[in-house]
Amino acid sequence: SDEEFSIYKAEFEKVLNDHLCRNIALTGPYGAGKSSVIEKVKKQQQKRGEKWITISLATFGEATDEQKPESTLVQNAVEAEILRQMVHKIGTSMAPKSRFRKLSDRKWTTDVLIAALFLAFALLTIYLSSISTKLFSLQLSYAEGFAFGVWLTIAGAGIYRLIRTNGISKMIRRVKLFEAEFEITPSDSESPYERCADEIVYLLNASKVNAVVFEDLDRFDSMTIFERMRSLNALSNDSRFSDTKKTAKEEEVKPLKFFFLVRDGLFENP
């Protein structure tokens, strides 16, 4: 309730209005109501037009004795789950260059239109190749000129779409030039964070996310995941402020804030 929340209000106003407060921990015993408190703040800020998302690992099981929290498999699984939830909860509609895509259906009319454009492009290519002599000499009739114009329009729209969405790099993994082979996509030996950090930074900033709330990260007793999320926050804010210096005053840019809901005593030396 508003009355219960009033005891926290001043502290939250401080961290929300201070641009230097970017990684905030809300601590308390299990079941104390940390999620309820942060949900109250989240709703208040969303009413003000801010974009908040919550990453919860509540469905992740506790690490067993055989799977130590610092083990590579458990660490990678936690990182992958965090990144997966970020992609699905942020969405990719405002980040066209992202390699990530949410699997969703679209109107059947859109698919029909795309199929029609592909068919028209193929037919026009065949037709124009049959009149290639006239095409190169620029001795075209009105109908032939119109067909060539339509072909150029479709080709131009397709090339723009490939450039706008980084389509080429998504389709091609390696480029081989003479004896040298270049890896375009990251190696599979990297951790999910190392492989996707740049993508997530782009996604967070392109989608103008104001805050991310992390729940249940403390159940793994791993400091590495906190260090990497802090690093992600720093990278995102560095990119956010450098990208907006040319278009806005630094005071007008809201930093990305990470809220961590953790149990008391997680950090031996706060």
C-alpha positions as CSV (number, residue, x, y, z in Angstrom):
1,S,0.0,0.0,0.0
2,D,1.0,3.6,-0.3
3,E,1.3,3.8,3.5
4,E,3.6,0.8,3.7
5,F,5.7,2.1,0.7
6,S,6.1,5.5,2.3
7,I,9.1,4.4,4.4
8,Y,11.0,3.5,1.2
9,K,9.9,6.5,-0.9
10,A,12.7,8.9,0.0
11,E,15.4,6.3,-0.7
12,F,13.9,5.4,-4.1
13,E,13.6,9.1,-5.0
14,K,17.3,9.5,-4.3
15,V,18.5,6.6,-6.4
16,L,16.0,7.3,-9.3
17,N,17.0,11.0,-9.5
18,D,20.8,10.6,-9.0
19,H,22.4,9.9,-12.3
20,L,25.4,8.3,-10.6
21,C,23.3,5.6,-8.9
22,R,23.2,2.9,-11.6
23,N,23.5,-0.4,-9.8
24,I,21.2,-0.6,-6.8
25,A,20.6,-3.6,-4.5
26,L,17.4,-4.1,-2.6
27,T,18.2,-6.5,0.2
28,G,16.2,-8.5,2.7
29,P,15.5,-12.0,3.9
30,Y,13.7,-14.5,1.6
31,G,10.0,-13.7,1.6
32,A,10.4,-10.2,3.1
33,G,8.6,-8.6,0.2
34,K,11.4,-7.2,-2.0
35,S,9.5,-8.1,-5.2
36,S,6.4,-6.3,-3.9
37,V,8.4,-3.1,-3.1
38,I,10.2,-3.0,-6.5
39,E,6.9,-3.8,-8.3
40,K,5.4,-0.7,-6.7
41,V,8.3,1.4,-7.9
42,K,8.1,-0.1,-11.4
43,K,4.4,0.7,-11.8
44,Q,5.0,4.3,-10.7
45,Q,7.8,4.8,-13.1
46,Q,5.9,3.1,-16.0
47,K,3.1,5.6,-15.4
48,R,5.6,8.3,-16.0
49,G,6.5,6.8,-19.4
50,E,9.6,4.8,-18.4
51,K,10.3,1.4,-19.7
52,W,11.2,-1.2,-17.0
53,I,11.7,-5.0,-17.4
54,T,12.1,-7.7,-14.8
55,I,14.5,-10.7,-15.2
56,S,13.5,-13.5,-12.9
57,L,15.3,-16.8,-12.4
58,A,12.7,-18.1,-10.0
59,T,12.1,-21.2,-12.2
60,F,15.8,-22.0,-12.2
61,G,16.6,-24.9,-9.8
62,E,19.2,-24.6,-7.0
63,A,22.7,-25.7,-8.0
64,T,23.4,-29.3,-6.9
65,D,26.5,-30.4,-5.1
66,E,27.8,-31.8,-8.5
67,Q,27.1,-28.4,-10.2
68,K,29.1,-25.8,-8.2
69,P,27.9,-22.3,-8.7
70,E,31.1,-21.2,-10.3
71,S,31.2,-24.1,-12.8
72,T,31.2,-23.1,-16.5
73,L,28.0,-25.0,-17.3
74,V,25.9,-23.4,-14.6
75,Q,27.4,-20.0,-15.2
76,N,26.7,-20.2,-19.0
77,A,23.1,-21.5,-18.3
78,V,22.4,-18.5,-16.0
79,E,23.8,-16.0,-18.5
80,A,21.9,-17.6,-21.4
81,E,18.6,-17.4,-19.5
82,I,19.2,-13.8,-18.5
83,L,20.0,-12.8,-22.1
84,R,17.0,-14.8,-23.5
85,Q,14.6,-13.1,-21.1
86,M,16.0,-9.7,-22.0
87,V,15.5,-10.2,-25.7
88,H,11.9,-11.4,-25.3
89,K,10.9,-8.8,-22.7
90,I,12.6,-5.8,-24.5
91,G,11.5,-6.9,-28.0
92,T,13.5,-6.2,-31.2
93,S,11.0,-3.9,-33.0
94,M,13.2,-0.8,-32.3
95,A,16.5,-2.6,-32.9
96,P,16.5,-3.6,-36.6
97,K,20.2,-4.4,-36.7
98,S,20.0,-6.9,-33.9
99,R,20.7,-10.6,-34.7
100,F,18.1,-11.6,-32.2
101,R,14.6,-12.1,-33.3
102,K,11.5,-13.0,-31.4
103,L,9.6,-15.8,-33.2
104,S,6.1,-14.4,-33.8
105,D,3.5,-14.6,-36.5
106,R,2.5,-11.8,-38.8
107,K,-0.5,-11.0,-41.0
108,W,-1.0,-13.4,-43.9
109,T,-1.3,-10.4,-46.2
110,T,2.3,-9.5,-45.4
111,D,3.5,-12.9,-46.5
112,V,1.4,-12.7,-49.6
113,L,2.9,-9.3,-50.5
114,I,6.5,-10.5,-49.9
115,A,5.8,-13.6,-52.0
116,A,4.4,-11.4,-54.8
117,L,7.4,-9.1,-54.7
118,F,9.8,-12.1,-55.0
119,L,7.8,-13.5,-57.9
120,A,7.7,-10.1,-59.7
121,F,11.4,-9.6,-59.2
122,A,12.2,-13.1,-60.6
123,L,9.9,-12.6,-63.6
124,L,11.2,-9.1,-64.3
125,T,14.8,-10.4,-64.1
126,I,14.0,-13.1,-66.7
127,Y,12.3,-10.6,-68.9
128,L,15.1,-8.0,-68.7
129,S,17.7,-10.6,-69.4
130,S,15.9,-11.4,-72.6
131,I,16.2,-7.7,-73.7
132,S,19.7,-7.2,-72.3
133,T,21.0,-5.7,-75.6
134,K,18.3,-3.0,-75.7
135,L,18.8,-2.5,-71.9
136,F,22.6,-1.8,-72.3
137,S,22.0,0.5,-75.2
138,L,19.2,2.3,-73.3
139,Q,16.9,1.9,-76.3
140,L,13.8,0.9,-74.3
141,S,10.2,1.3,-75.0
142,Y,7.9,2.9,-72.5
143,A,6.7,-0.5,-71.2
144,E,10.3,-1.9,-71.0
145,G,11.5,1.3,-69.2
146,F,8.6,0.9,-66.7
147,A,9.5,-2.8,-66.1
148,F,13.2,-1.8,-65.6
149,G,12.1,0.9,-63.1
150,V,10.0,-1.5,-61.1
151,W,12.9,-4.0,-61.0
152,L,15.2,-1.3,-59.7
153,T,12.7,-0.3,-57.1
154,I,12.3,-3.8,-55.8
155,A,16.1,-4.4,-55.9
156,G,16.8,-1.2,-54.1
157,A,14.2,-1.9,-51.4
158,G,15.7,-5.4,-50.9
159,I,19.3,-4.0,-50.6
160,Y,18.1,-1.3,-48.1
161,R,16.5,-3.9,-46.0
162,L,19.6,-6.1,-46.0
163,I,21.7,-3.1,-44.9
164,R,19.2,-1.8,-42.4
165,T,18.9,-5.2,-40.7
166,N,22.5,-6.4,-41.1
167,G,21.1,-9.2,-43.2
168,I,24.4,-10.1,-44.8
169,S,26.3,-10.7,-41.6
170,K,23.3,-12.8,-40.3
171,M,23.4,-15.1,-43.3
172,I,27.2,-15.4,-43.7
173,R,29.3,-16.9,-40.9
174,R,32.7,-17.0,-42.6
175,V,34.5,-15.4,-45.5
176,K,37.4,-17.1,-47.2
177,L,39.8,-15.0,-49.2
178,F,42.6,-16.9,-50.8
179,E,44.1,-18.9,-47.9
180,A,42.8,-16.6,-45.1
181,E,39.4,-17.3,-43.4
182,F,37.6,-14.7,-41.4
183,E,35.1,-15.4,-38.7
184,I,32.2,-13.0,-38.9
185,T,30.2,-14.4,-36.0
186,P,31.8,-15.0,-32.5
187,S,33.2,-18.4,-31.6
188,D,31.0,-20.9,-29.8
189,S,33.7,-21.3,-27.2
190,E,32.8,-17.9,-25.7
191,S,30.3,-17.6,-22.9
192,P,26.8,-16.3,-23.7
193,Y,27.7,-12.9,-22.2
194,E,31.0,-12.6,-24.1
195,R,29.2,-13.6,-27.3
196,C,26.2,-11.3,-27.0
197,A,27.3,-8.3,-24.8
198,D,27.4,-5.9,-27.8
199,E,24.1,-7.0,-29.0
200,I,22.4,-6.6,-25.6
201,V,23.9,-3.1,-25.2
202,Y,22.5,-2.1,-28.6
203,L,19.2,-3.7,-27.7
204,L,18.9,-1.9,-24.4
205,N,19.8,1.5,-25.8
206,A,17.8,1.2,-29.1
207,S,14.7,0.2,-27.1
208,K,15.3,3.0,-24.6
209,V,15.0,0.8,-21.5
210,N,15.2,2.8,-18.3
211,A,15.7,0.0,-15.7
212,V,16.2,-3.7,-15.4
213,V,15.2,-5.6,-12.3
214,F,17.0,-8.8,-11.5
215,E,15.4,-11.3,-9.2
216,D,16.9,-14.5,-7.7
217,L,20.5,-14.0,-9.0
218,D,21.7,-14.6,-5.4
219,R,20.6,-18.2,-5.3
220,F,23.7,-19.3,-7.2
221,D,26.2,-17.7,-4.7
222,S,28.2,-16.5,-7.7
223,M,29.8,-13.1,-7.8
224,T,30.8,-13.5,-11.5
225,I,27.2,-13.0,-12.7
226,F,26.9,-9.8,-10.7
227,E,30.2,-8.5,-12.1
228,R,29.1,-9.2,-15.6
229,M,25.8,-7.5,-15.1
230,R,27.6,-4.5,-13.6
231,S,29.9,-4.5,-16.7
232,L,26.8,-4.7,-19.0
233,N,25.4,-1.7,-17.2
234,A,28.6,0.3,-17.6
235,L,28.9,-0.6,-21.3
236,S,25.3,0.4,-21.9
237,N,25.6,3.7,-20.1
238,D,28.9,4.6,-21.8
239,S,27.3,3.9,-25.2
240,R,24.1,5.7,-24.3
241,F,25.8,8.9,-23.2
242,S,28.4,8.9,-26.1
243,D,25.6,8.3,-28.7
244,T,23.4,11.2,-27.4
245,K,26.0,13.9,-26.8
246,K,25.5,15.1,-30.4
247,T,21.7,15.3,-30.1
248,A,20.9,16.1,-26.5
249,K,22.4,17.6,-23.4
250,E,23.9,15.1,-21.1
251,E,21.6,16.2,-18.3
252,E,18.6,15.2,-20.4
253,V,19.8,11.6,-20.9
254,K,18.5,9.1,-18.4
255,P,21.1,6.5,-17.4
256,L,20.2,2.8,-17.4
257,K,19.7,1.5,-13.9
258,F,20.0,-2.1,-12.7
259,F,18.1,-3.2,-9.6
260,F,19.3,-6.4,-7.9
261,L,16.9,-8.1,-5.4
262,V,19.2,-10.1,-3.1
263,R,19.2,-11.6,0.3
264,D,20.9,-10.0,3.3
265,G,24.5,-11.1,3.8
266,L,25.2,-12.0,0.2
267,F,28.3,-9.8,0.1
268,E,30.7,-10.5,2.9
269,N,32.2,-7.0,2.5
270,P,29.5,-4.6,1.3
